[in-house]
Amino acid sequence: MNAKTTFHTIPESAWILGVSRNTVSRAIRTGALRATLCRSGLRVSSTELAKALQDGGAAWKPTTSG
């Protein structure tokens, strides 16, 4: 069986990951989250989001100080 990969917009990705759109954009800019450029903008694959959820976003989630 061939699974079809789903791609998500930055706002959708932010909602799935439970972070802000700025955090997702920053993660893409720094290379911590891979995205694909489509005609209508950047898209993040469901596979990439699953990896980010699995590692807890440790590589790109903002840290809290205090």
C-alpha positions as CSV (number, residue, x, y, z in Angstrom):
1,M,0.0,0.0,0.0
2,N,1.3,3.4,-0.9
3,A,0.7,6.1,1.7
4,K,0.1,9.6,0.5
5,T,2.0,12.4,2.3
6,T,0.0,15.4,3.4
7,F,1.5,18.9,3.4
8,H,0.4,21.6,5.8
9,T,0.7,25.4,5.8
10,I,2.6,27.2,8.4
11,P,-0.5,28.1,10.5
12,E,-1.7,24.5,10.3
13,S,1.8,23.3,11.3
14,A,1.8,25.7,14.2
15,W,-1.6,24.4,15.4
16,I,-0.5,20.8,15.1
17,L,2.7,21.4,17.0
18,G,1.1,23.7,19.6
19,V,3.4,26.6,18.9
20,S,3.1,30.0,17.2
21,R,3.4,30.6,13.5
22,N,6.6,32.6,14.2
23,T,8.2,29.6,15.9
24,V,7.4,27.4,12.9
25,S,8.8,30.1,10.5
26,R,12.0,30.4,12.6
27,A,12.4,26.6,12.7
28,I,12.2,26.5,8.9
29,R,14.6,29.4,8.5
30,T,17.2,27.8,10.8
31,G,16.8,24.4,9.2
32,A,15.4,22.7,12.3
33,L,12.2,22.0,10.4
34,R,12.2,21.1,6.7
35,A,9.6,22.7,4.4
36,T,8.8,22.5,0.7
37,L,8.2,25.5,-1.4
38,C,5.0,25.3,-3.4
39,R,3.3,27.8,-5.6
40,S,1.3,29.2,-2.8
41,G,4.0,29.2,-0.2
42,L,5.9,26.9,2.2
43,R,4.4,23.6,3.2
44,V,5.6,21.2,5.9
45,S,5.0,17.5,5.4
46,S,3.1,15.4,7.9
47,T,6.2,13.2,8.2
48,E,8.3,16.1,9.2
49,L,5.6,17.2,11.8
50,A,5.5,13.7,13.2
51,K,9.3,13.8,13.7
52,A,9.0,17.1,15.4
53,L,6.3,15.8,17.7
54,Q,8.3,12.7,18.5
55,D,11.4,14.6,19.6
56,G,9.3,17.1,21.5
57,G,10.6,20.0,19.4
58,A,13.8,20.1,21.4
59,A,15.8,21.4,18.5
60,W,13.7,24.4,17.8
61,K,11.2,25.2,20.5
62,P,12.0,28.4,22.4
63,T,13.3,28.0,25.8
64,T,11.9,29.7,28.8
65,S,14.1,31.5,31.2
66,G,13.4,32.2,34.8
